[in-house]
């Protein structure tokens, strides 16, 4: 049985950076590119991941299969000057490399991001996903995320227009998503 784990990462060196770039490349090629349609050159990908770690509002989580990074997700906190939305964070850049799917890493990463958000005092966790990402949609809905909207021209992939779906989840029980605030 494969060993799986999820870690919060504060530095990326050597093999971890290499593995994360390889996993991201594989996910992009499989259509789950968190914005990219084709993998960028390796130096661009490395700078991207190093840059993530420099942004105080971003927290990087990685999933490992037998010690090798094969998945990631990020918690993005709102900017400090946005008092009106200080209660809500976002889950973004979530992927699992195709060769590592089926071990529950996407679920574990999502739960780790949720816990970090809740521990950080956030009441709402938002995310968005392309309409073509059926497994992600199924996962998020099974974890209690509620679809609140869609955008018919969310992404353009290989000349094809794709819709995007927007989800939110209450991390606290003070105001359920299906209630309209007064």
Residue, then its C-alpha position, 0 to 999 in steps of 0.5 A: x500500500x502506498x504511503x500518502x501524506x499532506x504537508x504545509x510547505x515553507x521552503x522548497x529545495x532540490x528534489x521537492x522543487x523538482x518533484x512539484x514542477x514535474x507534478x504540475x507539468x503532468x497535471x497541466x498536460x492532463x487538463x488541470x492546469x490551474x490557469x496554464x494550458x501548456x506547461x511553461x518552461x522549467x525556469x518559469x515553473x520554478x520561479x512560480x513555486x518559489x514566488x508562492x512561498x514569498x507571498x504572505x497571503x499564500x499558504x502552500x500544501x503539498x501531497x506526497x505519494x511514497x515521499x514524492x510530491x505529486x499534488x498541491x493546493x493553496x490557501x489564499x488569504x484576502x489582502x490585509x486592507x480588505x476589511x469587508x472580505x476579511x472573513x473569507x479565504x480561497x482554495x486555489x491551485x489544487x491538483x493531483x498529478x495523473x499518476x498519483x490519482x485515486x489515493x485520496x490526496x485531493x480530499x486530504x489537501x482540501x481538508x488541510x486547506x479547510x482546517x488551516x482556514x478555520x484555524x486562521x479565523x476564516x468563516x468562508x472558503x471560496x473556490x472556482x473550477x472549470x466545468x470539465x473538472x468532473x472529479x474536482x466538482x464531485x469532491x467539492x460538492x461531497x465536502x459541502x461546498x455549494x455552487x453559487x454561480x457560473x461564468x459561461x466564458x471562464x476559460x479558453x482552452x485550445x480555442x474552446x470556451x469553457x464555463x467555470x463554477x464558483x463554490x463557497x463553504x461555510x467553515x462555521x455554523x453561524x450563517x449557512x450558505x442557503x440563508x439570505x442575510x438580512 
